[in-house]
Amino acid sequence: MAGSTAERAAEPLRAPGFQWVVAPWRQAGTVSLDLRSLRLEDGQTSRQGVLSTDIEWDSYLWQPWFLQMRFGLGLLAARDTSSHGADTHGSDGGTSGTVTGRMALALFPASRFPF
């Protein structure tokens, strides 16, 4: 009996039916491509392209109403090209990219449903 009392004191959050288990992870994502082209009367042109991707994982710990976890990762890439009219030759352009990340933890969220 003394051994079982000491074990209970060592793990105060252990009880029948109480398990610290992470639920299966849900994942979702999006991919988006946006292309634009503009031609002016003087012959100038402008083209833009934007690629956006996003993936998100979410789960909960123990019960949906105890702790909800959400993690996400995104990528944004853009390219811009513009050319001058027929009078002047040449073109300008540039590329850029960004990586984004996010994390959210909700302890005792308002809803008892996970998502």
N, CA, C and O atoms as a Tinker XYZ file with bonds, in Angstrom:
   460  protein
     1  N      0.809000   -1.200000    0.000000    73     2
     2  CA     0.000000    0.000000    0.000000    64     1     3
     3  C      0.847000    1.256000    0.000000    63     2     4     5
     4  O      0.510000    2.228000   -0.676000    81     3
     5  N      1.939000    1.253000    0.746000    73     3     6
     6  CA     2.789000    2.438000    0.796000    64     5     7
     7  C      3.375000    2.743000   -0.568000    63     6     8     9
     8  O      3.543000    3.908000   -0.929000    81     7
     9  N      3.692000    1.684000   -1.343000    73     7    10
    10  CA     4.246000    1.882000   -2.682000    64     9    11
    11  C      3.250000    2.547000   -3.612000    63    10    12    13
    12  O      3.624000    3.428000   -4.386000    81    11
    13  N      2.001000    2.146000   -3.554000    73    11    14
    14  CA     1.002000    2.736000   -4.443000    64    13    15
    15  C      0.712000    4.186000   -4.062000    63    14    16    17
    16  O      0.427000    4.998000   -4.943000    81    15
    17  N      0.777000    4.528000   -2.803000    73    15    18
    18  CA     0.584000    5.915000   -2.371000    64    17    19
    19  C      1.735000    6.781000   -2.854000    63    18    20    21
    20  O      1.518000    7.907000   -3.299000    81    19
    21  N      2.959000    6.267000   -2.771000    73    19    22
    22  CA     4.123000    7.021000   -3.240000    64    21    23
    23  C      4.056000    7.229000   -4.750000    63    22    24    25
    24  O      4.430000    8.293000   -5.245000    81    23
    25  N      3.580000    6.216000   -5.490000    73    23    26
    26  CA     3.453000    6.358000   -6.938000    64    25    27
    27  C      2.428000    7.428000   -7.285000    63    26    28    29
    28  O      2.651000    8.223000   -8.199000    81    27
    29  N      1.318000    7.459000   -6.574000    73    27    30
    30  CA     0.302000    8.481000   -6.833000    64    29    31
    31  C      0.816000    9.872000   -6.498000    63    30    32    33
    32  O      0.483000   10.832000   -7.192000    81    31
    33  N      1.609000    9.997000   -5.466000    73    31    34
    34  CA     2.163000   11.299000   -5.100000    64    33    35
    35  C      3.184000   11.759000   -6.132000    63    34    36    37
    36  O      3.298000   12.956000   -6.394000    81    35
    37  N      3.926000   10.827000   -6.721000    73    35    38
    38  CA     4.927000   11.189000   -7.720000    64    37    39
    39  C      4.273000   11.672000   -9.016000    63    38    40    41
    40  O      4.833000   12.533000   -9.695000    81    39
    41  N      3.122000   11.147000   -9.369000    73    39    42
    42  CA     2.406000   11.548000  -10.576000    64    41    43
    43  C      1.012000   12.021000  -10.197000    63    42    44    45
    44  O      0.060000   11.244000  -10.276000    81    43
    45  N      0.868000   13.273000   -9.787000    73    43    46
    46  CA    -0.429000   13.750000   -9.313000    64    45    47
    47  C     -1.485000   13.843000  -10.416000    63    46    48    49
    48  O     -2.678000   13.843000  -10.113000    81    47
    49  N     -1.073000   13.923000  -11.703000    73    47    50
    50  CA    -2.050000   14.049000  -12.781000    64    49    51
    51  C     -2.462000   12.711000  -13.363000    63    50    52    53
    52  O     -3.191000   12.667000  -14.354000    81    51
    53  N     -2.013000   11.629000  -12.770000    73    51    54
    54  CA    -2.385000   10.308000  -13.261000    64    53    55
    55  C     -3.639000    9.839000  -12.525000    63    54    56    57
    56  O     -3.694000    9.826000  -11.296000    81    55
    57  N     -4.631000    9.459000  -13.305000    73    55    58
    58  CA    -5.894000    8.973000  -12.753000    64    57    59
    59  C     -6.480000    7.982000  -13.743000    63    58    60    61
    60  O     -6.078000    7.969000  -14.907000    81    59
    61  N     -7.413000    7.160000  -13.315000    73    59    62
    62  CA    -8.032000    6.223000  -14.251000    64    61    63
    63  C     -8.706000    6.975000  -15.404000    63    62    64    65
    64  O     -9.489000    7.897000  -15.175000    81    63
    65  N     -8.402000    6.581000  -16.630000    73    63    66
    66  CA    -8.991000    7.218000  -17.799000    64    65    67
    67  C     -8.339000    8.523000  -18.204000    63    66    68    69
    68  O     -8.788000    9.146000  -19.166000    81    67
    69  N     -7.315000    8.957000  -17.524000    73    67    70
    70  CA    -6.644000   10.228000  -17.815000    64    69    71
    71  C     -5.317000    9.915000  -18.492000    63    70    72    73
    72  O     -4.396000    9.419000  -17.845000    81    71
    73  N     -5.207000   10.199000  -19.788000    73    71    74
    74  CA    -3.974000    9.938000  -20.529000    64    73    75
    75  C     -3.571000   11.191000  -21.293000    63    74    76    77
    76  O     -4.400000   11.847000  -21.923000    81    75
    77  N     -2.282000   11.510000  -21.226000    73    75    78
    78  CA    -1.744000   12.641000  -21.975000    64    77    79
    79  C     -1.433000   12.155000  -23.389000    63    78    80    81
    80  O     -0.328000   11.679000  -23.652000    81    79
    81  N     -2.383000   12.270000  -24.282000    73    79    82
    82  CA    -2.240000   11.764000  -25.640000    64    81    83
    83  C     -2.507000   12.903000  -26.625000    63    82    84    85
    84  O     -3.468000   13.657000  -26.476000    81    83
    85  N     -1.638000   13.013000  -27.635000    73    83    86
    86  CA    -1.863000   13.974000  -28.711000    64    85    87
    87  C     -2.712000   13.283000  -29.772000    63    86    88    89
    88  O     -2.385000   12.186000  -30.224000    81    87
    89  N     -3.781000   13.921000  -30.158000    73    87    90
    90  CA    -4.679000   13.371000  -31.185000    64    89    91
    91  C     -3.959000   13.329000  -32.531000    63    90    92    93
    92  O     -2.934000   13.989000  -32.696000    81    91
    93  N     -4.473000   12.571000  -33.489000    73    91    94
    94  CA    -3.857000   12.557000  -34.825000    64    93    95
    95  C     -3.820000   13.968000  -35.418000    63    94    96    97
    96  O     -4.742000   14.762000  -35.227000    81    95
    97  N     -2.753000   14.256000  -36.130000    73    95    98
    98  CA    -2.581000   15.579000  -36.728000    64    97    99
    99  C     -3.422000   15.693000  -37.987000    63    98   100   101
   100  O     -3.427000   14.796000  -38.830000    81    99
   101  N     -4.134000   16.808000  -38.102000    73    99   102
   102  CA    -4.838000   17.143000  -39.342000    64   101   103
   103  C     -3.947000   18.088000  -40.124000    63   102   104   105
   104  O     -3.253000   18.916000  -39.535000    81   103
   105  N     -3.957000   17.976000  -41.424000    73   103   106
   106  CA    -3.184000   18.906000  -42.233000    64   105   107
   107  C     -4.012000   19.398000  -43.410000    63   106   108   109
   108  O     -4.854000   18.683000  -43.954000    81   107
   109  N     -3.746000   20.627000  -43.778000    73   107   110
   110  CA    -4.441000   21.247000  -44.904000    64   109   111
   111  C     -3.470000   22.206000  -45.573000    63   110   112   113
   112  O     -2.514000   22.662000  -44.947000    81   111
   113  N     -3.706000   22.508000  -46.816000    73   111   114
   114  CA    -2.812000   23.420000  -47.513000    64   113   115
   115  C     -3.480000   24.050000  -48.718000    63   114   116   117
   116  O     -4.534000   23.608000  -49.176000    81   115
   117  N     -2.837000   25.096000  -49.221000    73   115   118
   118  CA    -3.315000   25.787000  -50.413000    64   117   119
   119  C     -2.130000   26.144000  -51.300000    63   118   120   121
   120  O     -1.014000   26.339000  -50.820000    81   119
   121  N     -2.386000   26.225000  -52.582000    73   119   122
   122  CA    -1.423000   26.725000  -53.564000    64   121   123
   123  C     -2.180000   27.721000  -54.428000    63   122   124   125
   124  O     -3.271000   27.430000  -54.917000    81   123
   125  N     -1.592000   28.896000  -54.613000    73   123   126
   126  CA    -2.263000   29.944000  -55.369000    64   125   127
   127  C     -1.271000   30.571000  -56.349000    63   126   128   129
   128  O     -0.127000   30.843000  -55.987000    81   127
   129  N     -1.705000   30.796000  -57.575000    73   127   130
   130  CA    -0.885000   31.446000  -58.597000    64   129   131
   131  C     -1.684000   32.614000  -59.159000    63   130   132   133
   132  O     -2.823000   32.442000  -59.592000    81   131
   133  N     -1.089000   33.800000  -59.152000    73   131   134
   134  CA    -1.748000   35.005000  -59.639000    64   133   135
   135  C     -0.866000   35.614000  -60.725000    63   134   136   137
   136  O      0.286000   35.961000  -60.463000    81   135
   137  N     -1.393000   35.747000  -61.938000    73   135   138
   138  CA    -0.662000   36.336000  -63.061000    64   137   139
   139  C     -1.405000   37.574000  -63.546000    63   138   140   141
   140  O     -2.629000   37.566000  -63.675000    81   139
   141  N     -0.643000   38.649000  -63.814000    73   139   142
   142  CA    -1.238000   39.898000  -64.298000    64   141   143
   143  C     -0.390000   40.443000  -65.440000    63   142   144   145
   144  O      0.834000   40.312000  -65.433000    81   143
   145  N     -1.039000   41.045000  -66.403000    73   143   146
   146  CA    -0.341000   41.670000  -67.522000    64   145   147
   147  C     -1.048000   42.979000  -67.855000    63   146   148   149
   148  O     -2.276000   43.047000  -67.877000    81   147
   149  N     -0.251000   44.021000  -68.113000    73   147   150
   150  CA    -0.804000   45.337000  -68.410000    64   149   151
   151  C     -0.045000   45.920000  -69.600000    63   150   152   153
   152  O      1.186000   45.932000  -69.604000    81   151
   153  N     -0.773000   46.404000  -70.609000    73   151   154
   154  CA    -0.152000   47.053000  -71.760000    64   153   155
   155  C     -0.739000   48.463000  -71.880000    63   154   156   157
   156  O     -1.956000   48.634000  -71.952000    81   155
   157  N      0.128000   49.453000  -71.901000    73   155   158
   158  CA    -0.308000   50.845000  -71.989000    64   157   159
   159  C     -0.311000   51.311000  -73.444000    63   158   160   161
   160  O      0.234000   50.633000  -74.315000    81   159
   161  N     -0.925000   52.471000  -73.710000    73   159   162
   162  CA    -1.024000   53.003000  -75.071000    64   161   163
   163  C      0.332000   53.340000  -75.670000    63   162   164   165
   164  O      0.510000   53.226000  -76.882000    81   163
   165  N      1.292000   53.754000  -74.850000    73   163   166
   166  CA     2.612000   54.128000  -75.375000    64   165   167
   167  C      3.522000   52.913000  -75.591000    63   166   168   169
   168  O      4.694000   53.083000  -75.927000    81   167
   169  N      3.014000   51.711000  -75.409000    73   167   170
   170  CA     3.792000   50.505000  -75.673000    64   169   171
   171  C      4.447000   49.885000  -74.451000    63   170   172   173
   172  O      5.025000   48.802000  -74.549000    81   171
   173  N      4.372000   50.536000  -73.320000    73   171   174
   174  CA     4.957000   49.954000  -72.113000    64   173   175
   175  C      4.126000   48.755000  -71.666000    63   174   176   177
   176  O      2.900000   48.746000  -71.780000    81   175
   177  N      4.820000   47.753000  -71.159000    73   175   178
   178  CA     4.127000   46.575000  -70.639000    64   177   179
   179  C      4.630000   46.271000  -69.234000    63   178   180   181
   180  O      5.764000   46.584000  -68.871000    81   179
   181  N      3.771000   45.668000  -68.482000    73   179   182
   182  CA     4.114000   45.268000  -67.116000    64   181   183
   183  C      3.504000   43.896000  -66.865000    63   182   184   185
   184  O      2.331000   43.661000  -67.155000    81   183
   185  N      4.316000   42.992000  -66.323000    73   183   186
   186  CA     3.832000   41.651000  -65.993000    64   185   187
   187  C      4.222000   41.334000  -64.559000    63   186   188   189
   188  O      5.327000   41.639000  -64.109000    81   187
   189  N      3.291000   40.717000  -63.860000    73   187   190
   190  CA     3.526000   40.321000  -62.473000    64   189   191
   191  C      3.044000   38.896000  -62.270000    63   190   192   193
   192  O      2.026000   38.485000  -62.826000    81   191
   193  N      3.786000   38.153000  -61.471000    73   191   194
   194  CA     3.388000   36.801000  -61.102000    64   193   195
   195  C      3.647000   36.578000  -59.623000    63   194   196   197
   196  O      4.715000   36.921000  -59.117000    81   195
   197  N      2.682000   36.009000  -58.934000    73   195   198
   198  CA     2.812000   35.740000  -57.501000    64   197   199
   199  C      2.406000   34.289000  -57.246000    63   198   200   201
   200  O      1.317000   33.862000  -57.627000    81   199
   201  N      3.291000   33.545000  -56.601000    73   199   202
   202  CA     3.017000   32.167000  -56.209000    64   201   203
   203  C      2.975000   32.120000  -54.688000    63   202   204   205
   204  O      3.902000   32.575000  -54.017000    81   203
   205  N      1.903000   31.572000  -54.155000    73   203   206
   206  CA     1.724000   31.501000  -52.707000    64   205   207
   207  C      1.357000   30.075000  -52.322000    63   206   208   209
   208  O      0.447000   29.485000  -52.905000    81   207
   209  N      2.059000   29.526000  -51.346000    73   207   210
   210  CA     1.732000   28.195000  -50.830000    64   209   211
   211  C      1.611000   28.280000  -49.315000    63   210   212   213
   212  O      2.241000   29.119000  -48.671000    81   211
   213  N      0.801000   27.406000  -48.769000    73   211   214
   214  CA     0.567000   27.422000  -47.329000    64   213   215
   215  C      0.200000   26.009000  -46.883000    63   214   216   217
   216  O     -0.594000   25.335000  -47.539000    81   215
   217  N      0.772000   25.567000  -45.780000    73   215   218
   218  CA     0.404000   24.275000  -45.201000    64   217   219
   219  C      0.228000   24.472000  -43.698000    63   218   220   221
   220  O      0.976000   25.214000  -43.061000    81   219
   221  N     -0.768000   23.797000  -43.149000    73   219   222
   222  CA    -1.090000   23.966000  -41.731000    64   221   223
   223  C     -1.366000   22.611000  -41.091000    63   222   224   225
   224  O     -2.007000   21.745000  -41.686000    81   223
   225  N     -0.872000   22.443000  -39.871000    73   223   226
   226  CA    -1.106000   21.233000  -39.083000    64   225   227
   227  C     -1.815000   21.643000  -37.800000    63   226   228   229
   228  O     -1.480000   22.668000  -37.207000    81   227
   229  N     -2.792000   20.853000  -37.370000    73   227   230
   230  CA    -3.433000   21.131000  -36.086000    64   229   231
   231  C     -3.832000   19.830000  -35.400000    63   230   232   233
   232  O     -4.094000   18.811000  -36.039000    81   231
   233  N     -3.868000   19.909000  -34.082000    73   231   234
   234  CA    -4.212000   18.770000  -33.247000    64   233   235
   235  C     -4.610000   19.295000  -31.876000    63   234   236   237
   236  O     -4.684000   20.505000  -31.658000    81   235
   237  N     -4.863000   18.379000  -30.963000    73   235   238
   238  CA    -5.149000   18.778000  -29.593000    64   237   239
   239  C     -4.515000   17.774000  -28.648000    63   238   240   241
   240  O     -4.225000   16.640000  -29.032000    81   239
   241  N     -4.305000   18.194000  -27.422000    73   239   242
   242  CA    -3.692000   17.364000  -26.392000    64   241   243
   243  C     -4.761000   16.930000  -25.400000    63   242   244   245
   244  O     -5.525000   17.753000  -24.896000    81   243
   245  N     -4.806000   15.665000  -25.130000    73   243   246
   246  CA    -5.684000   15.004000  -24.180000    64   245   247
   247  C     -7.140000   15.058000  -24.604000    63   246   248   249
   248  O     -7.681000   14.040000  -25.036000    81   247
   249  N     -7.786000   16.189000  -24.498000    73   247   250
   250  CA    -9.176000   16.360000  -24.907000    64   249   251
   251  C     -9.262000   17.650000  -25.725000    63   250   252   253
   252  O     -8.452000   18.555000  -25.526000    81   251
   253  N    -10.222000   17.748000  -26.636000    73   251   254
   254  CA   -10.323000   18.962000  -27.454000    64   253   255
   255  C    -10.504000   20.237000  -26.642000    63   254   256   257
   256  O    -10.119000   21.317000  -27.090000    81   255
   257  N    -11.072000   20.125000  -25.485000    73   255   258
   258  CA   -11.317000   21.335000  -24.686000    64   257   259
   259  C    -10.150000   21.679000  -23.769000    63   258   260   261
   260  O    -10.219000   22.673000  -23.047000    81   259
   261  N     -9.071000   20.881000  -23.776000    73   259   262
   262  CA    -7.945000   21.145000  -22.880000    64   261   263
   263  C     -6.882000   22.018000  -23.551000    63   262   264   265
   264  O     -6.630000   23.134000  -23.096000    81   263
   265  N     -6.256000   21.532000  -24.623000    73   263   266
   266  CA    -5.216000   22.300000  -25.318000    64   265   267
   267  C     -5.301000   22.022000  -26.811000    63   266   268   269
   268  O     -5.232000   20.872000  -27.243000    81   267
   269  N     -5.451000   23.088000  -27.598000    73   267   270
   270  CA    -5.440000   22.971000  -29.052000    64   269   271
   271  C     -4.145000   23.566000  -29.579000    63   270   272   273
   272  O     -3.682000   24.599000  -29.096000    81   271
   273  N     -3.556000   22.895000  -30.589000    73   271   274
   274  CA    -2.288000   23.336000  -31.166000    64   273   275
   275  C     -2.463000   23.523000  -32.667000    63   274   276   277
   276  O     -3.138000   22.731000  -33.325000    81   275
   277  N     -1.852000   24.573000  -33.204000    73   275   278
   278  CA    -1.905000   24.834000  -34.645000    64   277   279
   279  C     -0.553000   25.399000  -35.084000    63   278   280   281
   280  O     -0.034000   26.340000  -34.482000    81   279
   281  N      0.005000   24.809000  -36.141000    73   279   282
   282  CA     1.283000   25.240000  -36.696000    64   281   283
   283  C      1.117000   25.433000  -38.198000    63   282   284   285
   284  O      0.371000   24.695000  -38.841000    81   283
   285  N      1.807000   26.419000  -38.758000    73   283   286
   286  CA     1.696000   26.661000  -40.189000    64   285   287
   287  C      2.997000   27.152000  -40.783000    63   286   288   289
   288  O      3.835000   27.736000  -40.097000    81   287
   289  N      3.150000   26.903000  -42.076000    73   287   290
   290  CA     4.334000   27.314000  -42.817000    64   289   291
   291  C      3.874000   27.773000  -44.190000    63   290   292   293
   292  O      3.031000   27.126000  -44.812000    81   291
   293  N      4.418000   28.883000  -44.667000    73   291   294
   294  CA     4.015000   29.412000  -45.961000    64   293   295
   295  C      5.199000   29.910000  -46.762000    63   294   296   297
   296  O      6.266000   30.184000  -46.212000    81   295
   297  N      5.006000   30.024000  -48.060000    73   295   298
   298  CA     6.029000   30.517000  -48.979000    64   297   299
   299  C      5.358000   31.459000  -49.962000    63   298   300   301
   300  O      4.292000   31.158000  -50.499000    81   299
   301  N      5.992000   32.602000  -50.194000    73   299   302
   302  CA     5.481000   33.584000  -51.135000    64   301   303
   303  C      6.617000   33.960000  -52.074000    63   302   304   305
   304  O      7.683000   34.373000  -51.616000    81   303
   305  N      6.408000   33.824000  -53.381000    73   303   306
   306  CA     7.408000   34.189000  -54.386000    64   305   307
   307  C      6.754000   35.109000  -55.404000    63   306   308   309
   308  O      5.640000   34.845000  -55.858000    81   307
   309  N      7.443000   36.194000  -55.766000    73   307   310
   310  CA     6.883000   37.169000  -56.698000    64   309   311
   311  C      7.921000   37.548000  -57.748000    63   310   312   313
   312  O      9.121000   37.590000  -57.475000    81   311
   313  N      7.431000   37.822000  -58.952000    73   311   314
   314  CA     8.296000   38.275000  -60.041000    64   313   315
   315  C      7.575000   39.404000  -60.763000    63   314   316   317
   316  O      6.382000   39.314000  -61.051000    81   315
   317  N      8.319000   40.469000  -61.051000    73   315   318
   318  CA     7.756000   41.644000  -61.705000    64   317   319
   319  C      8.669000   42.022000  -62.869000    63   318   320   321
   320  O      9.882000   42.139000  -62.696000    81   319
   321  N      8.089000   42.210000  -64.046000    73   319   322
   322  CA     8.853000   42.609000  -65.227000    64   321   323
   323  C      8.103000   43.733000  -65.921000    63   322   324   325
   324  O      6.891000   43.648000  -66.120000    81   323
   325  N      8.822000   44.784000  -66.287000    73   323   326
   326  CA     8.210000   45.868000  -67.048000    64   325   327
   327  C      9.167000   46.257000  -68.168000    63   326   328   329
   328  O     10.381000   46.302000  -67.973000    81   327
   329  N      8.615000   46.534000  -69.331000    73   327   330
   330  CA     9.433000   46.968000  -70.467000    64   329   331
   331  C      8.960000   48.347000  -70.893000    63   330   332   333
   332  O      7.788000   48.699000  -70.765000    81   331
   333  N      9.909000   49.109000  -71.402000    73   331   334
   334  CA     9.606000   50.476000  -71.815000    64   333   335
   335  C      9.003000   50.461000  -73.210000    63   334   336   337
   336  O      8.994000   49.425000  -73.876000    81   335
   337  N      8.510000   51.587000  -73.644000    73   335   338
   338  CA     7.856000   51.688000  -74.947000    64   337   339
   339  C      8.819000   51.488000  -76.107000    63   338   340   341
   340  O      9.995000   51.188000  -75.905000    81   339
   341  N      8.309000   51.658000  -77.323000    73   339   342
   342  CA     9.108000   51.450000  -78.532000    64   341   343
   343  C     10.218000   52.484000  -78.664000    63   342   344   345
   344  O     11.240000   52.199000  -79.288000    81   343
   345  N     10.048000   53.685000  -78.090000    73   343   346
   346  CA    11.061000   54.741000  -78.201000    64   345   347
   347  C     12.317000   54.401000  -77.412000    63   346   348   349
   348  O     13.420000   54.693000  -77.874000    81   347
   349  N     12.186000   53.802000  -76.255000    73   347   350
   350  CA    13.342000   53.454000  -75.426000    64   349   351
   351  C     13.373000   51.952000  -75.251000    63   350   352   353
   352  O     12.361000   51.331000  -74.926000    81   351
   353  N     14.544000   51.371000  -75.468000    73   351   354
   354  CA    14.687000   49.924000  -75.344000    64   353   355
   355  C     15.203000   49.583000  -73.958000    63   354   356   357
   356  O     15.989000   50.332000  -73.378000    81   355
   357  N     14.771000   48.483000  -73.444000    73   355   358
   358  CA    15.224000   48.038000  -72.129000    64   357   359
   359  C     14.053000   47.552000  -71.305000    63   358   360   361
   360  O     12.888000   47.777000  -71.632000    81   359
   361  N     14.395000   46.891000  -70.246000    73   359   362
   362  CA    13.352000   46.393000  -69.352000    64   361   363
   363  C     13.879000   46.374000  -67.925000    63   362   364   365
   364  O     15.083000   46.292000  -67.685000    81   363
   365  N     12.965000   46.450000  -67.009000    73   363   366
   366  CA    13.278000   46.383000  -65.582000    64   365   367
   367  C     12.515000   45.204000  -64.996000    63   366   368   369
   368  O     11.479000   44.794000  -65.521000    81   367
   369  N     13.029000   44.678000  -63.923000    73   367   370
   370  CA    12.313000   43.579000  -63.280000    64   369   371
   371  C     12.946000   43.222000  -61.953000    63   370   372   373
   372  O     14.014000   43.716000  -61.594000    81   371
   373  N     12.274000   42.369000  -61.249000    73   371   374
   374  CA    12.786000   41.931000  -59.961000    64   373   375
   375  C     12.031000   40.720000  -59.460000    63   374   376   377
   376  O     10.910000   40.438000  -59.882000    81   375
   377  N     12.670000   40.017000  -58.559000    73   375   378
   378  CA    12.041000   38.865000  -57.916000    64   377   379
   379  C     12.193000   39.008000  -56.408000    63   378   380   381
   380  O     13.122000   39.654000  -55.922000    81   379
   381  N     11.287000   38.409000  -55.694000    73   379   382
   382  CA    11.373000   38.421000  -54.236000    64   381   383
   383  C     10.705000   37.164000  -53.690000    63   382   384   385
   384  O      9.869000   36.548000  -54.351000    81   383
   385  N     11.082000   36.808000  -52.497000    73   383   386
   386  CA    10.495000   35.637000  -51.855000    64   385   387
   387  C     10.483000   35.796000  -50.348000    63   386   388   389
   388  O     11.330000   36.480000  -49.774000    81   387
   389  N      9.529000   35.167000  -49.724000    73   387   390
   390  CA     9.375000   35.243000  -48.275000    64   389   391
   391  C      8.887000   33.902000  -47.748000    63   390   392   393
   392  O      8.067000   33.234000  -48.378000    81   391
   393  N      9.399000   33.520000  -46.592000    73   391   394
   394  CA     8.927000   32.331000  -45.884000    64   393   395
   395  C      8.235000   32.809000  -44.614000    63   394   396   397
   396  O      8.769000   33.651000  -43.892000    81   395
   397  N      7.059000   32.276000  -44.343000    73   395   398
   398  CA     6.317000   32.664000  -43.148000    64   397   399
   399  C      6.065000   31.441000  -42.272000    63   398   400   401
   400  O      6.018000   30.310000  -42.757000    81   399
   401  N      5.909000   31.682000  -41.010000    73   399   402
   402  CA     5.591000   30.616000  -40.071000    64   401   403
   403  C      4.701000   31.143000  -38.962000    63   402   404   405
   404  O      4.714000   32.334000  -38.651000    81   403
   405  N      3.935000   30.256000  -38.375000    73   403   406
   406  CA     3.052000   30.674000  -37.285000    64   405   407
   407  C      2.786000   29.490000  -36.356000    63   406   408   409
   408  O      2.906000   28.327000  -36.743000    81   407
   409  N      2.429000   29.817000  -35.147000    73   407   410
   410  CA     2.111000   28.810000  -34.144000    64   409   411
   411  C      1.055000   29.397000  -33.215000    63   410   412   413
   412  O      1.129000   30.570000  -32.847000    81   411
   413  N      0.088000   28.593000  -32.843000    73   411   414
   414  CA    -0.948000   29.037000  -31.913000    64   413   415
   415  C     -1.257000   27.906000  -30.942000    63   414   416   417
   416  O     -1.453000   26.760000  -31.346000    81   415
   417  N     -1.297000   28.239000  -29.677000    73   415   418
   418  CA    -1.688000   27.305000  -28.628000    64   417   419
   419  C     -2.866000   27.917000  -27.882000    63   418   420   421
   420  O     -2.819000   29.083000  -27.489000    81   419
   421  N     -3.909000   27.143000  -27.688000    73   419   422
   422  CA    -5.089000   27.626000  -26.968000    64   421   423
   423  C     -5.345000   26.692000  -25.794000    63   422   424   425
   424  O     -5.737000   25.540000  -25.981000    81   423
   425  N     -5.123000   27.190000  -24.590000    73   423   426
   426  CA    -5.357000   26.424000  -23.374000    64   425   427
   427  C     -6.779000   26.701000  -22.901000    63   426   428   429
   428  O     -7.162000   27.858000  -22.729000    81   427
   429  N     -7.553000   25.659000  -22.693000    73   427   430
   430  CA    -8.969000   25.750000  -22.335000    64   429   431
   431  C     -9.739000   26.647000  -23.312000    63   430   432   433
   432  O    -10.297000   27.665000  -22.903000    81   431
   433  N     -9.773000   26.279000  -24.598000    73   431   434
   434  CA   -10.516000   27.094000  -25.565000    64   433   435
   435  C    -12.010000   27.091000  -25.248000    63   434   436   437
   436  O    -12.495000   26.239000  -24.503000    81   435
   437  N    -12.718000   28.032000  -25.811000    73   435   438
   438  CA   -14.140000   28.209000  -25.501000    64   437   439
   439  C    -14.994000   27.040000  -25.980000    63   438   440   441
   440  O    -15.957000   26.665000  -25.311000    81   439
   441  N    -14.653000   26.464000  -27.122000    73   439   442
   442  CA   -15.468000   25.383000  -27.670000    64   441   443
   443  C    -14.988000   24.032000  -27.165000    63   442   444   445
   444  O    -13.795000   23.855000  -26.917000    81   443
   445  N    -15.890000   23.088000  -27.012000    73   443   446
   446  CA   -15.487000   21.755000  -26.606000    64   445   447
   447  C    -15.185000   20.879000  -27.810000    63   446   448   449
   448  O    -14.792000   19.725000  -27.644000    81   447
   449  N    -15.363000   21.411000  -29.042000    73   447   450
   450  CA   -15.045000   20.685000  -30.261000    64   449   451
   451  C    -13.669000   21.122000  -30.750000    63   450   452   453
   452  O    -13.322000   22.294000  -30.605000    81   451
   453  N    -12.871000   20.217000  -31.325000    73   451   454
   454  CA   -11.476000   20.545000  -31.603000    64   453   455
   455  C    -11.255000   21.606000  -32.671000    63   454   456   457
   456  O    -10.325000   22.402000  -32.535000    81   455
   457  N    -12.061000   21.659000  -33.724000    73   455   458
   458  CA   -11.739000   22.596000  -34.806000    64   457   459
   459  C    -12.971000   23.284000  -35.325000    63   458   460
   460  O    -12.882000   24.105000  -36.237000    81   459
